[in-house]
Amino acid sequence: MALRIAFFGQAAFGRDVLVRLLDAGHEVVGVYAPPAGARPDPLAEEAEKRGLRLFRHASLRRKGAAIPERVAEFTSLRADLDVLAFVTMILPAEIVDAPRRGALCFHPSLLPKYRGGNALAWQIMLGESESGVTVFRPDAGVDTGPIVVQKGGVAIEPHHTAASLYFEKLYALGVDAMVEAVELVANGRARYAKQDESHASFQGLVTDEVARLDFGKSAVELDRWIRGCDPNPGAHALWRGEIVRLFGGRLAAREESGAEPGHVLGVSQDGLRIAARGGVLEVAKLRIGGGAKVAAAEAGIAAGERLG
């Protein structure tokens, strides 16, 4: 059965889910994409190319409440189902709960673990070994609604950053999961499994405060912190009074270097080697202050200096 879908999303992920749903014969009656910015949004571009009705609102709420004209606009679409493909803005209940088939939302973790807006980063930062994707029916909580489709078994490998885990492992899996969930709803075969609260966890956003490196932690922990905060906001330390952000990190050694944690052991074309408790870190790129991201060997930090 073809559904009338109101589509909410962004970026290439949103575009790819949209295309798959259209190819499956569903009617997309409206596409909600982020407001126009410096870079074109692939979802918005696809919607325009196909002549779909496109909305680019910064928000659907004002002072915590639904904006009446936005609700009226949505209601006029007469959608059977809302599809939320990597949505960052908060949708009011008047929009989420309005369609007769409800809504489906994508989340890049194995719910109920790692609820919240930075699930990719936290899975790496907290040392999770396995990841996956979940499609659930949103409710009034944060990522707490019943699960429709879940796909796991994705190993988080030692080289993974938040970005590479997503693009290498979870992106295609997530597109498939979204399409599968819509088909289950369309065919009346969707089963809504309540999340097990005994296994639930919630992590907040990875702010600059969270991303600050603490050289009192072990090399293993710092390696995870650097990779989890890559590409945003970038794990950071101080160097000559300026903030320096570290990218392309890896755990280069698990043996003590004998140097004080934070001490720069060497600089090469491979990166900056930094002493840590129980090992040595290596980072390939740095951003100092508000400057551009550069190769670590070109940043001006010399062996013998210290990050703090």
Phi, psi and omega in degrees: 000129178281141181248153169270114189247132166264122190251127179239128181179199182191165170061191184294326179299311178301317179301315185292323175294317179303310182299317180297321181290321176295318179297332179281356176099004179281154179261118177266109188272348178191143178239126177253115181236164180297157175302154180300137180227198182294326179251140177297144177265123183302324179295313180298319179298318180295318179298317179294317181300324182268001178072025179280155178290122189241132177238136183229061182276142175290330181202156175250005181230156175221122181056040176083355182243155179298141175280118187306318182293331177289322178295316180298319178300313180295316182301325181295342180286337181054049182285144172277330188209139169266134174242120183250102185255089181063062181266134179256336179275157182273126178266136178290156181300329180298339178259318181295319187267356187289315183297147183294335177261007176077218184217156174232136184229139178270143174217133184272055171201173176268084179304146015273006179281145175063051169289155177118172190280352179232047185299322180300311182298313186293327179300320178286314184298325183264008171080026177294143181262341184226143178230186179173191181228155180224139169244124185225166176267114184294146175231202185287344180273182178264103178060037186252356186288169183294145185273135177256314179222137175219134180231119183241206179077018180266116181285132171271115187265161186299341180268352189291133165257174177301322181289313185289327175300316180294304187287325181281326191239319192262338185300298182297322178298320180293320177299313179300318182295320179297314181296318178298317181296318178298318180296322177298317178295315182299324183268003179073021182251008181291135175242129186256103184269123179296138178288142180276103184295341180290343179250009187282146172215148179229132176237139180284186179291151177274092181276175176300325179296317179295323186283354180292132181281137177247106184286004169281344178280165180287163177300322179298315180294317181295322176301314178296321181295316180296315181290323180292329180270008181256116021261346183230139359273359185092115176298144189218156175221183178252142175218117183052038177082000179250152176282130175239126181258141189247132182225160180064047184272156172205160175273105187279333180203151180251012178254150176299137178272343184089352180264160179294139178305135183096348181288132178280114184277329182183162178229130179216182178295338178283334180147192181262128178258128188234132178289144176213168178295116176080017179170188181229133177261152172227134177234139186271329185223154181224155168230120183256125182059227179263016183283181179282159175287130182227162173300139185304325181293343182257004188278342179095002177273131186253157174302141181098342176280172184226137171265139183224000000 
